Amino acid sequence: MLRRSLAAAFTALLPLALALAPDARAQAVPGAAAVAPAISPPAVAAAAHVLVDLASGQTLVAANADEKRDPASLTKLMTAYLAFGALRQKAIVPSQMVSVSQKAWRAEGSRMFIEPRRTVSVEELLKGMIVQSGNDASIALAELIGGSEEQFVVTMNEAAARLGMANTRFANATGLSGPQHHSTAEDLAKLAGALIRDYPEYYPLYALKEFRYNNITQANRNRLLWTDPHVDGVKTGHTEQAGWCLIASARRGERRLLSVVLGAASDAVRAAESQKLLNYGFQAFDTVQLYQAGKPVAALDVWKGAARQVAAGFVADRHLTLPKGQAERLQLTLVAQERLIAPVQRGQRVGLVRVTLAGRTAAEFPLIALEDVGTASLLGRAWDTVRLWFK
C-alpha cells in the first residue's frame, strides 16, 4: 500500500522533474552521464582541467583532475574565502583601516603597491587581491585575520579539509611556489564552487575589470571578462612552475558552469581553453531540477503515531545534469521503508529515490520526513500493534 501511494505521488511529480530549472546546491552524482552527449568533448591544451555544473555538482569533463600541481595565485581563492567569512561574522568590516607590515610591503610577485606609511582599508585590500592579484594585499589580509600569515595558513588548511580538498596543502596565502604548496584541478573546483555558493554577496568582486590604487590602475587578468558577457569570474594564476592557470565561471540563463584550466602555455591559451570548456558544457548538456527543497512530495503512513501520516520530501533542491535531449528518458523509482513506526523526527530518512537513465543509476537521493510525528496514546499504539500482526 505504501509503495503504491508513493509511486502515485512521484508519477504526479514527474512533469516538474523534467522542467529545466537549475540553480541549487547538490551533491555530485556518480554515473549521471549514462548516455554519451552528442557533442564530443574538446581537446584541451593544458596539463589538467575540469568542468563542473554547480547546480548538480557533477563533473562533466576532466583530465588529470586529481594530479597535484602548483596552484599559483589560485591560492588566493582560499584567502578570499576566509576573508569573506570574517566579514560575515563581523570580525572585520570593509571600512576598517589596516596598517601595512614590512612583510606585506616587501611581498614578491604581483602587487597592489600598498605602503607601510599609509593605512589601507579592508575593501581596498580585497579588490587589490582579487582584481590585481596582489600578494601584498593577500599577506596584509592574512595578518589581519590570522595574526600572522603562518597562523592564517593553518586556518586555510583546516578550511580545505572541511571542503573536502583531500589533495591540497597550502604553505602561504599568496600562491608563491614551494614544495609543500599544492592542489589539484578537482580540489580547486570545489573551492571556487564553495566561494560562489557560500558568499554570493561578495562574488561580484570577481567581475571587476580593473582597480586603481596608489595612482596605479591595473586590469583584471581574466581575459574572458572582456570577451564573454556570461563570464563573471573567477581567478587567474601564473608561476614558472604552475604555468598559466585560470578558473572561470559563466552563467547563461539559470545555469552556472565552472571550468578549471591548469598548466596552459600562455595567457591567451588558458583563456581560449577555458572558453572551449564552458561552451561545450552549455551546448552538450542540460540541467534538470528534480525536486524542490522542503516541498512535500508524498504522505507516508505512520504506525503508532499521533498522526496517521508524515509529509516527506528533500532537504535540498535536487538537480541532475545529463546530455541534451535525454530528460524524457529519466525514470524515478521509490525505495521506501515498508513500515514507519512513530516517533518520527523531522529530517529522519524515510526512503530513497533512485533516478535511472538508459538503465543505469544516475542519482540516488534520500527521502526525509519534513515534520515530527510523536507517538500515539497507549490505546492507539495497542490498536496499531494488533493491525500490524495482520500485515
N, C-alpha and C positions, 0 to 999 in steps of 0.2 A: 504493500500500500504506500509506504513511504517513498520507494523508488518511483512509483507511478506518479505521485504528486510532484516530486522533484523534476521528473522528466517533462511533465506538462509545463511547469514553471519555466524551465530553460528553453523549451520549444517556443514559448511565447516571447522570450527574451532574445532569440536568435536574430531578428531583424536589427535590433540595437547593436548586437555584437558585430554585425557586418558593416556598420556605418563607419566610414573613415573619420576618426576624430582622435588624434594623438594628444600628447602633452600631459604626462603624468610620470610619477616615479614608478618604476617597475624593475623587477629583478631580471637578470639575464636569463634567457630561456634556451636551454640546450635543444639542439635538433630542430629549431624552428624552420630553417631553410630546407625542409624535406624535399622540396621541388626546386630545381636549379632555376635561377632567373633567366629570362630570355636573352638578356644582355650579359655578355661575359665581362668579368671584372677587368679593369685596365692594368697594364703593366706599369709599375711604379718605380721610378728611378731613385731609390733611396735604400738605406741599409735596413730599415724597419718601418712598418706602417700599420695603421689600424683605422677602421671606420666604424663608428658606433651610432646607433639610433638611440637618442637619450630618453625617448618615451618608454620604449620597451627594454632598454638596457642591452639589446642584442648587438653582438659584433657581426657586421655584415661582410667585411673584408679584413684580412690580416696577413702579415708576413713578418716572421721573426719578432712577433709581438712580445714574447717573453724573454728576449735577449737583453742582457744587462748592458746598458750603454751610458755614456756621459750625457746628462740631460741639459747641460749648459744653463742658459737663463730660463729655461722652462721650470727650473727650480723655484723661481720667483712666484709661481702659482701657489706653492705651499706657503711662502712668506705672506702673500696676499690673503690666502685662506685664513691664516691665523690672525692677521690684522683685521680682517672683516669680522671675525669672531669677537675680537677685543672691542671693536666699535659697537657691535650689537649688545655686548654685555656692559657697555659704558665704562670699560676700563680705560679707554682713551676716547677722545672726541675729535672730530675733524679740525676744529679751530685751535686745538692745543698746540702751543709752540714748543719746539723741541730744540735743545742745544745739540750742536754737531760735535761729535768726538773726533779726535785726531785719527782714529782708525777708520771712521766713516769717510772723513775728508780725503784720506790717502788711498782710498779703495782703488784697486786695479780695474782695468777694463772700462766698459761703458759707464758713463756718469751723468748726473743731472747738474753737477757742479755746485753742490752745497759747500758752505764755508764755516769754519769754527767761529768766526767773528759775527755771524749772522744766524739768528734762530730761524727755523723753518716750520711751517705748520704740518700737521699730520696729513691734511688734504693734499698739500703740495708734494709731500713725500710719496704718497700713494700714486699720484699722477706721474711723478718722476720715475718711480719704479715700474709702473705699468706701461706708460707711453714711451718713455725714454730708456727703459730697461736699466735704470741707474743702479749700479752696485752700491754706490754711496748711500742712496736712498734706502736700499734694502737693509744695509747694515744699521743705519740710523733707526729704522723701524724695529729691527730685531733687538737692538739695545734698549729701546723704549719699552717694548712689550716684555722681553725676557730678562732684562737687567744686563745681559751680555749676549753677544752673538752665540757664544758656546752654549749657554743655557737655553737660548731660543732654539738651537739645533736639536736639543733633547726633546723639546716640545714638538718640533717638526716631525721627528721620527715616531713619537707617540701618536701623532695625528695620522701619519702614514699607516701605522699598524691598524688604527681604528677604521680607516677607509679601505682596508684590505689590500694595500700596496705591498704585497709579500716580497717582492724582489727589488725594493727601493731602500736605499740608505743615503741619508743626507749628512754632509760634513760641514756645510756652510749655508748661509741664507741667500747667496747670490748666484751660485752655479759655477764658480771657479772650479776647474778640473782638479781632481785628486783621486788617489787610489781607493778611498773609502766613500766616494761620492758617485752613486749610480742609480739608474732607474730603468724602466722598460716602457715601450710604447703602450702596452696594456695598462700598466700602473699609472702612467701619465694621463691616459684617457679617463681612468677612474677619478683622478684628482681634478681634472678640468671639468668633468661632469658634475662632481660634487660642488665645486665652486659655483657653477651656473645654477644648480639646483638649490643649494643651501643659502646663497646670498644674492638673490636676484636684484635686490636694491642697489648693489654695488657693481654688478656685472656691466652696466653701461659704460663704466670707465674704460673697458677694453675696446670700445668702439671709437674712442677719441683718436683723431688722426694726427694731432700734434699737441705739444705742450711747450710753453715758454716759461723759463725760469732763469733768473740772473742774467737777463737780457740775451739769452740764448734760446732760440727756437729749434726744437728737434722733432722730427716726424716719427710717427709710429712705423716700425719696420715691417709690419704686416701688410704686404702689398695688396692682399685681397680686399682690404677695406676700401681701396680705390677702384678695384676692377669688378667686384661682385657686390651689388647692393644688398644681397641677402646675408653677407658675412658681417658679423658684428663682434668678432674677437677671434682667438684669444691671445696667443703669445708666440714670439719668436725666440730662437736661441742659436748661438753660434760660438764655438771654440774650435781650435785646430783639431782637438781630439774628437769632438762631437760631430763635426761637420755642420751643415746648415739644417736647422730644425724649425718646424712650425706646427703648432696646434691651432686649428681653425674650426670655427663653428658657424653654421649658417642656418637660418630659419626661413622656410618657404611655406607660407600658409601657417598651419598649426604644427608642422613637422620641424624638428631640430636635429641636425646631424653634427657629429664631431669627428674630425679627422686628425690623426697624429702622423707626422712625417719626420723621421729621424735620419740624419746622416746623408742628406742630399748634397750634391756637388756645388751648389751655388744658391744665392738668394733667389734668383729667377726660377731655378729648378724646384726649390721647395714650394714656391707659390704655385707653379704650374701643376706639380704632382698633387698638391692639396686640392686644387680646383678639380682635377680629374676625379679624385675620390668622392668629393661632395656631389659633383654632377652625377656620377654613377649611382650613388645611394638614392638620390631623388628620382632618377629615371628608372631604375630597375626594381624598386621596392615600394610597397605601401605599408603604412602602419594602421592597424585597426584597433579600435577601442572595444574590448570585450565586455568589461564591467566597470561600473562607477563605484567609487568608494562610499561605503555606508548605505548604499541603496539596497533595500530588501529585494531578493530575487526568488526567495522561496520561504514558505512557512512550514517548519518541520514539527512533526508530532513529538511531544514530550510526555514521558511517563512519570507518574508520581510527582507531578509538578503543580504549582499553584496556578499555572496557566497550561492550557492544553497544547499550545504551540509556541514556537520561538521563531522570530524573524532571522533569516540567515542571509549573509552577503559576503562582502570582501572588505578587508581593512584598508586597501589602497586601490586606486584605479588600476586596471589591468589592461595592458596593451600587447600586441603581437605584431612584429614586422615580418613580412613574407613577400615573396616575389609578386610583382604586379599581376593582377588578374586571377589570383588564387583564393581570394577571400571567400568566394561562394563554395569552395571545396572544404572549408573548415567543418569539423564535426566536434560537438561538445558532448561529453559523457559524464554522468554523475556517478561518483563512487561515494556513497554516504553510509553513515553508521545506521545499522538496522534499528537499533533501539537506543534512544536518547533518554537517559534517566536523570531526573532532577536531583540536586540543583545543577543548573546550567549557568555558567558565568559568561558575561559579555567578553568577547574575544576568544572564547573557547573554540577549538577546532571541532567542527561537527560533520565534516565531509571533505571531499576532494573533487575538483572539476578538472577533467583531463581533456585537453584540446589536441586533436589529431589533424594532420594534413597528409593526404596521399598514403594513409595507413600507418604513418609514423607519428609518434608523440612529439608535438611541437611545444607544449607547455603543460604544466600542472600547477593549479592554484588552490590553496587551502580555503575551504568554505568555513566561515566563522559565524558564531552567534552574535547578533547585533544588540542583544539585550540580556538582562539577567532573568532567570526564572527560578524562583525559590521552590522549596518543597511543599507538597500539598499537606492537608491535615492528616492525622492518623487514619481516619476513615478513608480519605481519598487515596492514601498510599496503599492501604489494605485492599481496596477495591481494584486498583491497578495491578497489584501483585496477583490477584486471582485472575484478572484478564490476561496477564502475561503467561500464565500457565497454559492457556489455550492458544497461544501464538506460536 
